[in-house]
Amino acid sequence: MFKSQKWVWRINKRWIDRTIEEVKFLVDYISEEDRILDVGCGTGRHIIKLIPKGYQTTGVDISKEMPTIAKSDLQQSEPELIRADATYLPIVDNSLNHAICMFSVFLELPSGNQRLKALKQMKRVVRSKGYIIARARFANYYNRSILETT
């Protein structure tokens, strides 16, 4: 296991470009004082870019190792990182302004029902008029499987 995500930035320019592009998109919809939940935060590549801009972030990931890498890369920031399943978020109802769920998080959830549970959990913790912004790599697959369960 890698102890830092810095190798990703050096090896794969696409990751840098994608993250910068996604963060630029996100900041059009969120204010600096907003609290953001990053579901499936992994090594914190979005958190790493949002914290210096003044955003308050909470990262959630089921992995034991990934948030540890994020913490080591964000030593000066003290991000709130929680080990949890996206289908059960140990977060108070209506406590965050927005939720993001980027890259392949939904792909990791094995069924349409679990993807729907994750979306419902995000809706539960996000305040009214907040955004849930998700990016799916295989949009046709996700749209079909989520719609099949509703």
N, C-alpha and C positions, 0 to 999 in steps of 0.2 A: 504494500500500500504506500502511496506517495504521502509525504509529510506536508506537502504544500501544493497548491494548484499553480504555482508559478511556471511549472513545466508546460502546462496547457497554453499559457500565454506565449511562451517562447516557441513552442512547436506548431501551434495551429492558429494562424492569423484569422481564420474564419471564426473561431470562438471569440476573439477580441472584437472583430467587426460585428458579429451577431449580438454580442452583449451590449456594445455601444449603441447599436441600432435599437435594440429593445429598450434600453434605459432612456434614450431620446424619446421614444414613443410613450413610455410610462410617464415621464415628467410633464407631458402635455395634459395628462389627466389627473395628476396628483399634486397637492400643495406641499410645500416643505414641512409644514407643521403636522401633516397627516401621519398616522401610524400605519405602516404597511406590513402585511403578512406575506412571507414568501414560502408557499407550500412546496415541499420538495426542493428546498434550498440547496441541497447538495453541499458543495464546497463554498457556497456563498458568492458566486460570481456576480449576481445582481446586487446583493447586499453590499459587497465591496465597492461597487460603483455608486450606490445610493447614499450610503452613510456620509461620504465626504461632501455631498450636496446638501446635507442637513436633514435628511429623512430619518425618522425613527423606524427601525425595522425589527421584526421578529421573524426568525427563520425556523421552519419546522422540517425535519427530515427523519425518515424511519431508520436510516443508517446510523450506526454508532460512530463510524470513522469520519464520515463526510463533515458533520458540524465541527468536529475537532480540528480538521484542516482549516475550516473557515475561521475558527477562533484564533488559530495560530497566525493566519494571514491578516487578521484584524486586531492584533494585540492592543493597539492604542484605543480602540473604539468601544470595547465591552458590548458586543451585540448580544441580544437575547436570542439564544438558540435552544430549541427544544427538540428532544428526540421523541417523535410521535408518528403515528400512522395518519395519513391524510383523511381516512374515513372516520377518525375519532380525534378531533383536535382538543387538547386539554386547555382551552382558552375560553374566557368568559364571553357570554353572548354580547353582541353589539359593542365590542370593546376596541375594534380596529376600524380605520377608515376604508381601507381597501385590501384586497388580497390579489396576489399574483401567483401564477402557476405556469412556469415556463418549461420549454424544451420537451422532454419525453416523460414527464411525470405521469400523465394519464396512461401512457403506454405500459408503465410499470404496474398499473392496477389491472388485475386479470379479467375483470368482467365489467359489463355495462352498469350493472347494479352497484359495483364498488365505485365506479367513476361518478355515478349519480350521488352516492353517499358523500363522496369527497366534495362535490359541488354544493350539496346541502350543508355540509359542515362549514364551508367557506361562507355561504350565505348567512348562516347562524351567527358567526363571529364578526361579520362586517356590518357596520351601522347602515341605517337606511340612507339612501342616496349615495352609498359607496359603490365602488366598482370591483368586480371580480374579473380580472384580466388573465386569460389563459392562452397559451400558445401550444398548439399541437403540431408535431412534425408531420403526421399523417392525417390531415384534416378529414378526408373522406371517410377513413376508417372510424375515427372518433365520432363524427357527426352521425354516422349510421348506427354505431353501437349504442350511443347515448340515446338517440331517438327511439331505438327499439325497446328501451326499458321504461320509457315514459308513457 
